[in-house]
């Protein structure tokens, strides 16, 4: 094993190889975070040298899927940042109610806790049956977990607390059935979801939405890819639609910023005016 792990020039070669072989473009991901995750995987799996690592990714599709799972960030929870969800519940969803079909895109949705949170709020607002929630991520593995709608039962206490703080008034346990150490969410919620792989670095717009959420994903992109993703969201968002980002993400320096008005109280929600 090489003494100092994988170096920048080797990462460049690896990313070009991945792009050619699999069509996944990681070249514009924030380099410090990406390098740290690649080196962690390289060390944990105890490769003899970089060529051994590179060949395994090139010729073993199962290992490549493992690689994608390890270097993409999948940290999420239901109703994470309850004040944000309270704002969606009180300020955004009532504005969407007049639409004959509500289309919402969760970009970089990970294992789908955020998508289930939205489905629950839509159901409580009487809007779920005329809504479609498009859930996309670069990582097919996390999407499979979303399709199953099964989460560890130990998370439900935190999810329930978040739900109540977000303005939820029902018994949160009505939305899932518990068995052994797992909670399976109501299949009626999943039926309104369109789940598909999507790469923000290379894929194009595929529909027009009234609400797009991409929270805590752009922080792992460099500025060029951030601007590209935001342009993609702008191309995909109706006028008077809403764009929601993570707590450390902003439109302020984006070329599309002039089209948007941010919600008060520093909420990371913007309305598209032009």
TORVO-762497 format. One record per residue (C-alpha): residue in one letter; chain; x, y, z. Coordinates in pm, whole numbers, plus 50000, padded with zeros to 5 digits. Layout:
# TORVO-762497
- resn:chain:px:py:pz
- A:A:X:Y:Z
...
***
This chain:
# TORVO-762497
- resn:chain:px:py:pz
- X:A:50000:50000:50000
- X:A:50135:50343:49910
- X:A:50257:50534:50214
- X:A:50055:50853:50173
- X:A:49742:50717:50011
- X:A:49600:50835:49681
- X:A:49750:51156:49543
- X:A:49582:51436:49345
- X:A:49722:51328:49007
- X:A:49602:50973:49070
- X:A:49256:51101:49166
- X:A:49242:51301:48841
- X:A:49321:50986:48642
- X:A:49070:50781:48842
- X:A:48788:51032:48790
- X:A:48852:51047:48415
- X:A:48846:50667:48403
- X:A:48514:50658:48594
- X:A:48363:50915:48360
- X:A:48471:50715:48053
- X:A:48369:50376:48194
- X:A:48049:50453:48383
- X:A:47942:50806:48283
- X:A:47963:50933:48641
- X:A:48122:51276:48663
- X:A:48288:51350:48998
- X:A:48547:51588:48855
- X:A:48379:51901:48994
- X:A:48313:51772:49343
- X:A:48486:51970:49618
- X:A:48835:51820:49616
- X:A:48922:51812:49990
- X:A:48608:51616:50083
- X:A:48636:51387:49780
- X:A:49004:51315:49840
- X:A:48939:51237:50206
- X:A:48665:50987:50120
- X:A:48864:50818:49843
- X:A:49166:50780:50069
- X:A:48949:50642:50348
- X:A:48810:50375:50115
- X:A:49155:50298:49975
- X:A:49296:50243:50324
- X:A:48997:50052:50463
- X:A:48996:49802:50177
- X:A:49374:49754:50198
- X:A:49474:49774:49834
- X:A:49831:49683:49747
- X:A:49875:49994:49538
- X:A:49682:50250:49338
- X:A:49669:50040:49021
- X:A:49504:49758:49213
- X:A:49243:50006:49343
- X:A:49190:50159:49001
- X:A:49151:49821:48828
- X:A:48900:49701:49086
- X:A:48682:50007:49018
- X:A:48728:49967:48642
- X:A:48639:49600:48611
- X:A:48419:49519:48912
- X:A:48077:49686:48876
- X:A:47972:49575:49225
- X:A:48277:49737:49376
- X:A:48212:50052:49177
- X:A:47864:50071:49332
- X:A:48030:50038:49671
- X:A:48271:50318:49571
- X:A:47979:50548:49483
- X:A:47807:50471:49814
- X:A:48122:50552:50008
- X:A:48218:50880:49842
- X:A:47870:51032:49819
- X:A:47732:51185:50138
- X:A:47411:51030:50273
- X:A:47334:51206:50600
- X:A:46965:51285:50644
- X:A:46665:51249:50875
- X:A:46291:51311:50860
- X:A:46182:51671:50918
- X:A:46546:51769:50964
- X:A:46556:52138:51062
- X:A:46191:52153:51178
- X:A:46167:52533:51138
- X:A:46239:52488:50767
- X:A:45958:52231:50736
- X:A:45722:52453:50934
- X:A:45788:52725:50677
- X:A:45714:52483:50392
- X:A:45399:52366:50567
- X:A:45265:52713:50642
- X:A:45397:52932:50358
- X:A:45469:52715:50052
- X:A:45221:52428:50040
- X:A:44914:52656:50061
- X:A:45049:52843:49756
- X:A:45083:52515:49563
- X:A:44734:52396:49651
- X:A:44568:52568:49354
- X:A:44772:52372:49098
- X:A:44586:52081:48931
- X:A:44903:51869:48962
- X:A:45180:51949:49207
- X:A:45527:51841:49093
- X:A:45808:51845:49349
- X:A:46170:51745:49285
- X:A:46391:51620:49567
- X:A:46739:51634:49406
- X:A:47011:51440:49586
- X:A:46745:51277:49804
- X:A:46971:51009:49958
- X:A:46767:50738:50135
- X:A:46452:50948:50113
- X:A:46373:51068:50464
- X:A:46312:51416:50322
- X:A:46080:51277:50053
- X:A:45871:51092:50314
- X:A:45857:51410:50522
- X:A:45713:51597:50223
- X:A:45464:51318:50146
- X:A:45337:51326:50505
- X:A:45290:51704:50495
- X:A:45109:51683:50162
- X:A:44879:51413:50298
- X:A:44795:51626:50600
- X:A:44723:51921:50370
- X:A:44494:51704:50156
- X:A:44727:51743:49858
- X:A:44909:51410:49828
- X:A:44674:51249:49576
- X:A:44732:51529:49326
- X:A:45108:51545:49384
- X:A:45407:51370:49233
- X:A:45735:51365:49425
- X:A:46035:51308:49198
- X:A:46314:51159:49410
- X:A:46658:51144:49247
- X:A:47012:51068:49353
- X:A:47337:50970:49184
- X:A:47359:50662:49408
- X:A:47125:50374:49304
- X:A:47183:50200:49637
- X:A:47018:50471:49845
- X:A:46724:50486:49602
- X:A:46658:50116:49663
- X:A:46629:50192:50036
- X:A:46386:50472:49954
- X:A:46168:50236:49747
- X:A:46140:49996:50039
- X:A:46045:50271:50284
- X:A:46201:50083:50575
- X:A:46406:50263:50841
- X:A:46554:50161:51178
- X:A:46290:50183:51451
- X:A:46540:50356:51682
- X:A:46523:50666:51459
- X:A:46148:50712:51507
- X:A:46175:50901:51837
- X:A:46391:51171:51676
- X:A:46178:51177:51362
- X:A:45862:51215:51573
- X:A:46012:51503:51772
- X:A:46113:51678:51451
- X:A:45766:51619:51306
- X:A:45595:51782:51606
- X:A:45833:52080:51599
- X:A:45757:52123:51228
- X:A:45389:52173:51306
- X:A:45267:51816:51279
- X:A:44961:51743:51492
- X:A:44896:51373:51427
- X:A:45042:51072:51605
- X:A:45355:51017:51394
- X:A:45333:50640:51442
- X:A:45020:50632:51224
- X:A:45247:50664:50920
- X:A:45445:50344:50976
- X:A:45410:49990:51105
- X:A:45673:49858:51343
- X:A:45814:49508:51324
- X:A:46111:49392:51526
- X:A:46371:49670:51492
- X:A:46231:49826:51176
- X:A:45965:50077:51077
- X:A:45796:50039:50738
- X:A:45623:50349:50608
- X:A:45278:50349:50449
- X:A:45290:50236:50087
- X:A:45034:50504:49997
- X:A:45315:50756:50051
- X:A:45553:50570:49819
- X:A:45289:50546:49543
- X:A:45316:50921:49483
- X:A:45695:50905:49437
- X:A:45882:50878:49106
- X:A:46223:50736:49201
- X:A:46511:50749:48953
- X:A:46890:50795:48930
- X:A:46999:51144:48825
- X:A:47344:51299:48812
- X:A:47346:51674:48874
- X:A:47687:51697:48707
- X:A:47585:51550:48370
- X:A:47208:51499:48340
- X:A:46960:51754:48208
- X:A:46624:51887:48318
- X:A:46347:51629:48283
- X:A:46031:51814:48390
- X:A:45891:52144:48516
- X:A:45832:52178:48889
- X:A:45661:52409:49135
- X:A:45905:52320:49414
- X:A:46263:52191:49404
- X:A:46455:52085:49713
- X:A:46829:52019:49707
- X:A:46949:52046:50064
- X:A:47307:51999:50180
- X:A:47428:51868:49845
- X:A:47581:52177:49681
- X:A:47828:52220:49969
- X:A:48013:51917:49830
- X:A:48046:52074:49482
- X:A:48300:52328:49363
- X:A:48174:52668:49245
- X:A:48152:52567:48880
- X:A:47934:52265:48953
- X:A:47725:52463:49203
- X:A:47644:52718:48933
- X:A:47569:52441:48684
- X:A:47331:52267:48925
- X:A:47156:52592:49013
- X:A:47111:52669:48644
- X:A:46959:52323:48601
- X:A:46715:52395:48884
- X:A:46626:52731:48731
- X:A:46560:52561:48396
- X:A:46335:52311:48577
- X:A:46136:52553:48793
- X:A:45816:52731:48696
- X:A:45788:53106:48744
- X:A:45647:53162:49096
- X:A:45794:52826:49193
- X:A:46011:52769:49499
- X:A:46372:52654:49543
- X:A:46490:52520:49880
- X:A:46857:52470:49970
- X:A:47052:52363:50279
- X:A:47145:52579:50575
- X:A:47495:52661:50443
- X:A:47392:52704:50078
- X:A:47297:53027:49905
- X:A:47193:53182:49575
- X:A:47369:53508:49660
- X:A:47661:53475:49420
- X:A:47485:53267:49156
- X:A:47415:53403:48804
- X:A:47046:53320:48858
- X:A:47015:53514:49186
- X:A:46846:53817:49026
- X:A:46542:53605:48940
- X:A:46471:53505:49300
- X:A:46347:53654:49625
- X:A:46452:53487:49948
- X:A:46204:53419:50226
- X:A:46242:53629:50543
- X:A:46402:53507:50867
- X:A:46700:53367:50674
- X:A:46507:53062:50558
- X:A:46687:52894:50268
- X:A:46381:52912:50044
- X:A:46361:53134:49737
- X:A:46066:53223:49515
- X:A:46130:53252:49142
- X:A:45991:53584:49018
- X:A:46119:53593:48659
***
